[in-house]
Amino acid sequence: MSEQAEKSSFWRAEVNYFRLALGFFTRIPMGRTVQYQPEFMHTCTRYFALIGWLLALLLVALVHLATPIWGSTVAIALMMVASVLLTGALHEDGLADTCDGFWGGLTAERKIDIMKDSRIGTYGSCSLILALTLKFVLLQSLAQSEMLYLAIVLAYPLSRAMALTHVQDLPYVSGLGTVKKNKSDPLARPVSHKHLLFVIATGGIAALALPVSTILILALGVLLVRYLLRFIMQKNIGGFTGDVLGAAQQVQELSIYLILLAMVGSNS
């Protein structure tokens, strides 16, 4: 195979991985010609943060178009609705299930069992209401501080990148509450260091628009949240599930908004 043919084959494969990630992590159609193999799902996670970028850019465009017509309050509400529709509430569902399980069960097995129940309980309902309310208030405050667009393009990719890091040092927990370190599910296996570095770099690149001091505080903040979440996961179920990673993304997103808003306040 010629060098040109090899490059063409490489890029076709990468586009296919991106489309798989798009179809798995969002409700955006990935097209009928996409090629699927179970092992491809492990590779496509490298584009998790880039999916966050795509979502962020779409939502920024929506806010930009809606604000002159209805004002920032309505524009942000529409953005949140669009975000849920674009992702199919994938991460919000994970947050609700995780809260129901972690606070509704006494043993790891029972927590996992509750998390897999399609019905939502009191803890899940409260977590969704509080999280969405807090997100709306934070985005409103960031808009008033003229930080909304930057906050979105930073929080959406970076929160997804940080959620993926839990796969590296926690075991996947099965539906029976048992740990499976050699889980066959490709999405549950650790990725290579190069793979992880790409995810983190694409997830956090928007931070370069911030002052160096803010970047350092942001990095410290997301790492502290990351290890706090890891401790909670380990304590409750001894590892992670897909629901827990969704919850981690939501918590990290809110944490990034809080950190940015705190830095704006301290510099005013």
C-alpha positions as CSV (number, residue, x, y, z in Angstrom):
1,M,0.0,0.0,0.0
2,S,1.4,3.4,-0.9
3,E,2.0,6.2,1.6
4,Q,-0.9,8.2,0.3
5,A,-3.2,5.2,0.5
6,E,-2.1,4.5,4.0
7,K,-2.9,8.1,5.0
8,S,-6.3,8.0,3.3
9,S,-7.1,4.7,5.2
10,F,-5.9,6.2,8.5
11,W,-8.2,9.2,8.2
12,R,-11.2,7.2,7.1
13,A,-10.7,5.0,10.2
14,E,-10.5,8.1,12.4
15,V,-13.6,9.7,10.9
16,N,-15.4,6.4,11.5
17,Y,-14.3,6.4,15.2
18,F,-15.5,9.9,15.6
19,R,-18.9,9.0,14.0
20,L,-19.2,6.1,16.4
21,A,-18.5,8.4,19.4
22,L,-21.0,10.8,18.0
23,G,-23.7,8.1,17.8
24,F,-22.9,6.7,21.2
25,F,-22.6,9.9,23.3
26,T,-25.2,12.0,21.5
27,R,-28.5,11.7,19.6
28,I,-26.9,13.3,16.5
29,P,-27.2,10.8,13.6
30,M,-23.9,9.2,12.8
31,G,-24.9,8.1,9.3
32,R,-25.7,4.7,7.9
33,T,-22.3,4.0,6.4
34,V,-20.5,3.9,9.8
35,Q,-18.6,0.7,10.4
36,Y,-19.1,-1.0,13.8
37,Q,-17.0,-3.5,15.7
38,P,-17.0,-3.9,19.5
39,E,-13.3,-3.1,19.6
40,F,-13.9,0.2,17.8
41,M,-15.8,1.5,20.8
42,H,-12.7,1.4,22.9
43,T,-10.8,3.5,20.4
44,C,-13.6,5.9,19.8
45,T,-13.5,7.2,23.4
46,R,-10.5,9.3,22.3
47,Y,-13.0,11.6,20.7
48,F,-15.2,12.0,23.9
49,A,-13.8,15.5,24.5
50,L,-14.2,16.5,20.9
51,I,-17.9,15.5,21.1
52,G,-18.0,17.9,24.0
53,W,-16.5,20.6,21.7
54,L,-19.1,19.9,19.0
55,L,-22.0,20.2,21.5
56,A,-20.5,23.3,23.0
57,L,-20.2,25.0,19.6
58,L,-23.7,24.1,18.7
59,L,-25.0,25.5,22.0
60,V,-23.0,28.7,21.8
61,A,-24.4,29.3,18.4
62,L,-27.9,28.8,19.8
63,V,-27.3,31.2,22.6
64,H,-25.8,33.7,20.3
65,L,-28.8,33.6,18.0
66,A,-31.4,33.5,20.7
67,T,-30.1,36.2,23.0
68,P,-31.0,39.2,20.7
69,I,-34.5,37.9,20.3
70,W,-35.5,36.7,23.8
71,G,-32.7,37.9,26.1
72,S,-30.0,35.8,27.9
73,T,-32.3,34.2,30.4
74,V,-34.5,32.6,27.8
75,A,-31.5,31.8,25.6
76,I,-29.8,29.9,28.4
77,A,-33.0,28.0,29.2
78,L,-33.3,27.0,25.5
79,M,-29.6,26.0,25.5
80,M,-30.2,23.7,28.5
81,V,-33.2,22.1,26.7
82,A,-31.1,21.7,23.5
83,S,-28.3,20.1,25.5
84,V,-30.5,17.5,27.0
85,L,-32.1,16.8,23.6
86,L,-28.7,16.5,21.9
87,T,-27.3,14.1,24.4
88,G,-30.5,12.2,25.2
89,A,-30.0,13.2,28.8
90,L,-27.3,10.5,28.9
91,H,-25.3,12.2,31.7
92,E,-28.3,13.5,33.6
93,D,-29.7,10.0,33.7
94,G,-26.4,8.8,35.1
95,L,-26.5,11.4,37.8
96,A,-30.0,10.5,38.9
97,D,-29.3,6.8,38.9
98,T,-26.1,7.2,40.8
99,C,-27.7,9.4,43.5
100,D,-30.6,6.9,43.9
101,G,-28.1,4.0,44.2
102,F,-25.5,5.6,46.4
103,W,-27.9,7.0,48.9
104,G,-30.7,4.4,48.6
105,G,-28.8,1.2,49.1
106,L,-26.9,-0.2,52.1
107,T,-24.6,-2.6,50.2
108,A,-22.7,-2.4,47.0
109,E,-24.9,-5.0,45.4
110,R,-28.1,-3.2,46.4
111,K,-26.7,0.1,45.2
112,I,-25.9,-1.4,41.7
113,D,-29.4,-3.0,41.7
114,I,-31.1,0.4,42.4
115,M,-29.0,2.1,39.7
116,K,-30.1,-0.3,37.1
117,D,-33.8,0.3,37.9
118,S,-35.3,2.4,35.2
119,R,-37.5,4.2,37.7
120,I,-36.3,7.4,39.3
121,G,-36.4,7.8,43.1
122,T,-36.4,10.7,45.6
123,Y,-32.6,11.1,45.6
124,G,-32.4,11.0,41.8
125,S,-35.2,13.5,41.4
126,C,-33.7,15.9,43.9
127,S,-30.3,15.6,42.3
128,L,-31.7,16.5,38.9
129,I,-33.7,19.4,40.1
130,L,-30.8,20.8,42.2
131,A,-28.2,20.2,39.4
132,L,-30.2,21.8,36.7
133,T,-31.2,24.7,38.9
134,L,-27.6,25.3,39.9
135,K,-26.5,25.0,36.3
136,F,-29.0,27.6,35.2
137,V,-28.0,30.1,37.9
138,L,-24.3,29.6,37.2
139,L,-24.7,30.1,33.5
140,Q,-26.8,33.2,34.1
141,S,-24.1,34.6,36.3
142,L,-21.4,33.8,33.8
143,A,-23.4,35.5,31.1
144,Q,-23.6,38.6,33.2
145,S,-19.8,38.4,33.6
146,E,-19.3,38.0,29.9
147,M,-17.8,34.5,30.4
148,L,-20.6,32.4,29.2
149,Y,-19.2,31.3,25.8
150,L,-15.8,30.5,27.2
151,A,-17.3,28.6,30.1
152,I,-19.4,26.4,27.8
153,V,-16.5,25.6,25.4
154,L,-14.3,24.8,28.4
155,A,-16.7,22.9,30.6
156,Y,-18.3,20.6,28.0
157,P,-15.1,19.1,26.7
158,L,-13.1,19.1,29.9
159,S,-15.8,17.6,32.1
160,R,-16.0,14.7,29.6
161,A,-12.3,14.2,29.6
162,M,-12.1,14.1,33.4
163,A,-15.0,11.6,33.6
164,L,-13.1,9.3,31.3
165,T,-10.0,9.3,33.6
166,H,-11.9,7.2,36.1
167,V,-11.6,4.3,33.8
168,Q,-7.8,4.3,34.2
169,D,-7.6,3.5,37.9
170,L,-10.9,2.1,39.0
171,P,-12.3,-1.4,38.1
172,Y,-15.6,-1.8,36.2
173,V,-18.4,-3.1,38.5
174,S,-20.8,-5.6,37.0
175,G,-24.6,-5.6,37.4
176,L,-24.2,-8.1,40.2
177,G,-22.1,-5.7,42.3
178,T,-18.9,-7.7,41.6
179,V,-15.7,-6.2,40.4
180,K,-14.5,-7.3,36.9
181,K,-11.0,-6.0,36.3
182,N,-10.8,-7.8,33.0
183,K,-14.2,-6.6,31.8
184,S,-14.7,-7.6,28.1
185,D,-16.8,-4.5,27.4
186,P,-14.3,-2.3,25.4
187,L,-15.7,0.9,26.9
188,A,-14.8,-0.3,30.4
189,R,-11.1,-0.9,29.8
190,P,-8.3,1.6,30.5
191,V,-6.9,3.4,27.5
192,S,-3.3,4.0,26.6
193,H,-1.4,7.0,27.9
194,K,-1.2,8.5,24.5
195,H,-5.0,8.1,24.1
196,L,-5.6,9.6,27.5
197,L,-3.3,12.5,26.8
198,F,-5.1,13.3,23.6
199,V,-8.5,13.3,25.5
200,I,-7.2,15.6,28.2
201,A,-5.5,17.9,25.8
202,T,-8.5,18.3,23.5
203,G,-10.7,18.6,26.6
204,G,-8.8,21.4,28.3
205,I,-7.3,23.4,25.3
206,A,-9.9,26.2,25.8
207,A,-8.3,27.0,29.1
208,L,-5.4,28.6,27.2
209,A,-7.7,31.6,26.8
210,L,-7.5,32.1,30.6
211,P,-4.8,33.8,32.7
212,V,-2.1,31.5,33.9
213,S,-3.2,31.8,37.5
214,T,-6.7,30.9,36.6
215,I,-5.5,27.9,34.6
216,L,-3.5,26.6,37.6
217,I,-6.5,27.1,40.0
218,L,-8.8,25.4,37.5
219,A,-6.5,22.4,37.1
220,L,-6.2,22.0,40.8
221,G,-10.0,22.3,41.2
222,V,-10.9,19.7,38.6
223,L,-8.2,17.3,40.0
224,L,-9.6,17.7,43.6
225,V,-13.1,17.0,42.3
226,R,-11.8,14.1,40.4
227,Y,-10.2,12.4,43.4
228,L,-13.2,13.2,45.6
229,L,-15.4,11.5,43.1
230,R,-13.0,8.6,42.9
231,F,-13.2,8.2,46.7
232,I,-17.0,8.3,46.6
233,M,-17.1,5.7,43.9
234,Q,-14.6,3.4,45.6
235,K,-16.4,3.7,48.9
236,N,-19.9,3.0,47.6
237,I,-19.5,0.3,44.9
238,G,-15.7,-0.4,44.7
239,G,-15.4,0.9,41.2
240,F,-17.3,2.6,38.4
241,T,-20.3,2.0,36.1
242,G,-21.5,3.9,33.0
243,D,-24.0,5.7,35.3
244,V,-21.3,6.8,37.6
245,L,-19.2,8.2,34.8
246,G,-22.2,10.2,33.7
247,A,-22.6,11.6,37.2
248,A,-18.9,12.5,37.2
249,Q,-19.3,14.5,34.0
250,Q,-22.2,16.5,35.5
251,V,-20.4,17.2,38.7
252,Q,-17.2,18.3,36.9
253,E,-19.2,20.6,34.6
254,L,-20.8,22.3,37.5
255,S,-17.4,22.5,39.3
256,I,-15.8,24.2,36.3
257,Y,-18.6,26.8,36.2
258,L,-18.2,27.4,40.0
259,I,-14.4,27.8,39.7
260,L,-14.6,30.2,36.7
261,L,-17.3,32.3,38.5
262,A,-15.2,32.4,41.7
263,M,-12.2,33.7,39.7
264,V,-14.3,36.3,38.0
265,G,-15.5,37.5,41.4
266,S,-12.0,37.6,42.9
267,N,-10.6,39.6,40.0
268,S,-13.5,42.2,40.0
